[in-house]
Amino acid sequence: FLEYSKQADAVFCFPCRHFSSGSKDPAFTENGVTDWKNLKKKLQKHSESSNHKQCFERWHLFKQSKEVGSVLSQLSNSHKMVVRENREYAAKVTNLLLYLATQGIALRGHDERQESTNRGNFLELCYLFASYDEAFAKKLSGSFNLTGHVTQNKHLEIAADIVKSNIIEKVQENGFVFFFFLKLFLLMKHAVSKLAGIANIPIVAQCYDGAGVMAGHQKMLQDYPTANLSDPRWACRWKNATAVKNLMRALLNSLSELSEPLYRRFIEASGLLQNVWKTELRVCLLVFESVLSIIHVAHKALQAQDTTLK
């Protein structure tokens, strides 16, 4: 514990000079000992003093802390290791959950008890993964293993929010996609441009024209009943002829579109389109529909419940 100063030509006590917090012996801390003749006696007396023993103990503890770290440092390192392990485990559980969700596979089973032979896809996948990862298996066997129903829902909600945010960000980066129907887009564009400060805000909208006559949920089509083809009943023939006459424009547009080579039956559609365009067919349709309407009146009269034969 001694140290020698060449400049002062004296001996000092290293622990007392650096670790003393109370009364100090100036001979060994400030002035130094130069009495070489009585040095042995003075060293023995100094080493037996309580102040020197305390300083020596502090010096010893200081050296230990440098070798293995302080208690606070050890606790901090241990805490960091636990946090890192928990994060790695949470990442693995989340990846397993997202894998099943991406594949469209159900997560939960009808019986998830410990003794169940099949606890659901998510838990079974976790235990399969645990058989190859000892650290994961240790965390999975604990009480807080992030596999509960509430935790699953939270993870999926967070993932859904992230996906939605990414979609919104991509849409905002790439500009706007406009869908217009019946020229309503031009009116909306001029109306929005007149509003102060919100001329270029992103807007998502659904617009419908004549919603009262639409069939089903957002199908954008009017429901036209089709008449059944039946040879013995002339009323069905009249209904078919009337339907073709009323929907002639829509029929021509549909056949014209289906005549494109992109469609599988475009050859058949092209042949039908040529026949429908013929004047003979239209004249025959008008005459046939008129005659059938007269027959239909007589047909309905003969089928009336109050009709009798005398």
HELIX and SHEET records of a PDB file:
HELIX    1   1 PHE A   14  PHE A   19  1                                   6    
HELIX    2   2 PRO A   26  THR A   29  1                                   4    
HELIX    3   3 LEU A   39  SER A   47  1                                   9    
HELIX    4   4 SER A   50  VAL A   68  1                                  19    
HELIX    5   5 VAL A   71  THR A  102  1                                  32    
HELIX    6   6 ASN A  121  ALA A  130  1                                  10    
HELIX    7   7 GLU A  134  LEU A  140  1                                   7    
HELIX    8   8 HIS A  149  ASN A  174  1                                  26    
HELIX    9   9 LEU A  184  SER A  193  1                                  10    
HELIX   10  10 ALA A  211  VAL A  213  5                                   3    
HELIX   11  11 TRP A  234  ASN A  246  1                                  13    
HELIX   12  12 MET A  248  LEU A  258  1                                  11    
HELIX   13  13 PHE A  266  VAL A  276  1                                  11    
HELIX   14  14 THR A  279  LEU A  302  1                                  24    
SHEET    1   A 2 LEU A   2  SER A   5  0                                        
SHEET    2   A 2 ALA A  10  CYS A  13 -1                                        
END                                                                             
